[in-house]
Amino acid sequence: MEPTWILVADSARARLFRVDRPRGPLAEHSGYTNPADRLRAQDLETDAPGRGGRYPMGDSGAKAHFADRFARQIVDVLHRGRVAGEFARLYVLAAPSFLGALRHVMDAPTTACVVASYAKDVVREQPDGIRRHLPDRL
């Protein structure tokens, strides 16, 4: 069996699992958090370089910016894992808006490893619950 990873994510948290047998259970490989997702809009405002004042990005603009940065961080982890030969097949389960962010920044060779992707927010579920959202045979 080719090494298989399962990414489960939303804009605040990502978890990577691996599966060793086609019908096997998920084993948690690593986890990541996006602390900026918990901040309020006014906490996400930044000073513009070269200016004396502050400029607001707005709640949705700031949240989208930090979600995009988090998506890039997760895709970088996937890229490094693929290059190192840690997986050849990838399943992605992500909250709908975050799935779009991941797709937007994922490189072509890593995208080619994606067997299936699902717009499901299951990041807080236990591994057995997550496994039920995947095909019986991975």
SVG drawing of the C-alpha trace seen along z (x, -y; Angstrom):
<svg xmlns="http://www.w3.org/2000/svg" viewBox="-19 -59 32 62">
<polyline fill="none" stroke="black" stroke-width="0.4" points="0.0,0.0 1.2,-3.5 1.7,-5.8 -1.6,-7.6 -2.2,-10.8 -5.5,-12.4 -5.7,-16.1 -8.6,-17.4 -8.8,-21.2 -10.6,-24.4 -9.3,-28.0 -8.3,-27.5 -6.9,-24.0 -5.4,-21.2 -4.7,-17.6 -2.8,-15.1 -3.4,-11.4 -1.8,-8.4 -3.3,-5.0 -1.1,-1.9 -3.7,0.5 -6.4,-0.1 -9.1,0.6 -7.1,-0.4 -7.8,-3.0 -6.4,-6.6 -3.3,-7.3 -2.7,-11.0 0.6,-12.2 0.6,-15.9 -1.5,-18.9 -1.4,-22.6 -3.3,-25.6 -3.9,-29.1 -3.9,-31.4 -4.9,-34.4 -8.3,-32.7 -9.4,-33.4 -8.5,-37.1 -11.1,-39.8 -11.0,-42.2 -9.5,-45.1 -6.7,-42.8 -5.9,-41.9 -5.4,-45.5 -1.8,-46.4 0.3,-49.4 1.0,-50.0 4.7,-50.2 5.8,-53.8 2.6,-55.3 1.9,-56.7 -1.7,-55.4 -3.4,-52.1 -5.6,-50.8 -8.4,-48.3 -8.6,-45.3 -12.1,-44.6 -13.2,-41.4 -13.7,-39.3 -10.7,-40.7 -8.4,-40.1 -9.8,-36.6 -9.4,-35.7 -5.8,-37.0 -4.8,-34.9 -6.8,-31.8 -4.8,-32.1 -1.5,-32.3 -2.5,-29.2 -3.5,-27.4 0.0,-28.2 1.6,-26.8 -0.4,-23.6 0.3,-23.2 4.0,-23.7 3.8,-20.8 2.1,-18.7 4.7,-19.7 7.6,-18.7 5.9,-15.4 5.4,-14.5 8.9,-15.4 10.3,-13.3 8.2,-10.4 6.1,-10.3 2.9,-10.0 1.8,-9.3 -1.9,-9.5 -3.8,-12.3 -7.4,-12.7 -8.6,-16.2 -11.6,-16.9 -11.9,-20.6 -14.5,-23.3 -15.9,-24.5 -14.3,-28.0 -10.9,-26.6 -11.0,-23.8 -11.0,-26.6 -8.1,-28.3 -6.1,-25.1 -6.9,-24.4 -5.9,-27.9 -2.3,-27.6 -1.6,-23.9 1.2,-23.2 0.4,-20.9 2.5,-17.9 0.8,-17.8 -2.6,-18.4 -1.9,-15.3 -1.6,-13.2 -5.1,-14.2 -7.3,-11.1 -10.5,-12.9 -11.4,-16.0 -14.6,-16.6 -16.1,-19.9 -16.7,-18.8 -15.8,-20.4 -14.9,-17.4 -11.6,-18.7 -13.0,-18.3 -14.2,-14.7 -12.4,-11.7 -10.4,-9.6 -13.1,-6.9 -15.7,-9.6 -13.4,-11.1 -12.8,-7.6 -16.5,-7.2 -16.5,-10.1 -13.8,-8.3 -14.2,-5.4 -14.1,-2.0 -10.9,-1.1 -8.2,-3.9"/>
</svg>
